[in-house]
């Protein structure tokens, strides 16, 4: 899979409480979650995010509670991919399960700037910063994880497998 978009950059330890505040957890409607994504950290997020944009953040992205709403809100907002040096383990798994592409790449997370235009190839793990010309190598997705992401998550992947 390939993604291309503008970078929206955040620091380290972005927790699930600021990705989607607890006061909005009474819904599972994707559009409603998207409307409140990042609002406590970045009140202008919903106005500046465009379909395909990519979040680049510091280490331990998605720490905090294990709410599956967080990656759902990010994906529903239009974000195509998240790049960070590391992710909280439950957030990492929830992201795969819900079809949100995430890549660990410390150097890219450190050097890529807010507003840069980047391209990401999850099959090769290559991240290209089109604004600076730099290229970074993240770990590529194993084939089955790529299939889960392409199927819009584990439910879609399982449905497709069972229908064959």
N, C-alpha and C positions, 0 to 999 in steps of 0.2 A: 504494500500500500504506500501511496505517496500523498503527502500533504504539503500545502503551501499556504503561507499566511503571514500576517503581521504579528509581531511579538508583543504580548502584554506581560510585563515582568513584575515578579514579586520576590520578596526576601525568603528567608528560611523559616521553618516551622509554621507554615500556613496550615492551620488546623481546620477540621471539618466544621467547627462552630462558626468560622468566618466564611467558609465556602458556602454553606447553607445554614443560616441561623436556626436554632431549635424551634423558634416560634413559627416556622414554616413547615415543620415536619408532619403536620396533620394532613398533608396532601401527598399524593404520588403522581399528580398531573405534571408531566414534564415541563409544559409551558409556564406553569405557576412557579415551579422550582427555578427555572431559568430566569424568571423575572426578579428573583431575589438572590441569585448567585453573586457571591462576593460583596454584597451590599454593605456589610459591616466593616470590611477591609478597604473597599474601593467603591464608594457610593456611585461613581460615574461608570462603573464596569458595564452595565447593561446598555448604556448609550454609546460606548466606544467599541464594544465587541462586534465583529462582523463574522459571518459564516466562514469557517476555515482558519480563523486566527489560532495562534498557538501560545499557550502559557509557558513561560520559562521562569523557573523559581529556584529558590535555595533549597538546602537539604531538608529532609524530613517532611516533605510535602504531604499533606493529608493526615497529619498526626491528630490525635484526639479520639473521639468516639468512632465506633465502627459503622456509622450510618452509611448505608448504600445510597442515600439521597445525594451525597456530595458529588460523586462522579456522574450521576445522572444529571444533576443541575449543571455541571460544567459542560457536559456534552450537549445538553438541550439548549444551552446558551449560544452554541455555534462553535465552540472551541473544538478543534479537530485533534489536538494532541497536547500533551503536557510533557515538558522536559525538565528534569531536576537531577541533582547529584544523587539523591536518594528519596525514597517514598516510604511512608509508614506501611508496614507489611499488609495490614488489613485493607488499607486504601488501595494498595497495588492490586490485590486480588479482586476487590470490588470493582476496580476500573476495568480489569479484563472481563469480569463477569457481566458488566453492563456495556461493554463495547467501546470504552474510551482508551485510545492509544496513549501509552505512556512510555517514555524512554529515560533511562538513567545515563547521564553524561555530565560529569562534574565540570570539565573544561568548557563545554558549550554553555552550561548554566552560568558559569562565571563570566565568560567573555561576551556573550550575546546581549545586546542592549534593547531596552524598551523601544518599540517602534521599528526595529529591524525587520526586514522581510526575509523569511527563511523557507527552505524546502527540507522536508524530512522523508526519507525512504526507510520504512520500517523493515523491509525485506533485507536490506543491506546494513541498516543502522547508520547510514550516512546522513549527517545534518549539514546543510550548506547555508551559510549566512550570505545571502545575495547582496546585502548592504555593505559588507566588508570583504567579501571574497574568501573568507576563511571556511574551512571544512573540518568537521569533527566526526569522530567515530564512536557511536554508541553500540551497545549490543543489539544485534538484529533479533527480531521475534523468531522463536521457533515456529515452524510451519503451522502447528495446531493452534498456537495462540493467534497468529495472523488470521486463521480461519474463524476463530471465535470473534475477533474484532470485526472482521468483514461481515460476519453474520449479525452484527449489531448486538453481540453479547452471547452469553452462554445459553439463554433460552432459545434464541434464534438458531444457534449452532445445533443444539439438541433437536429442535424441530426438523431442521434440514436433514440431520443424520437419520432420524426416525422415519422420515418420509421416503427414504431411499430403499 
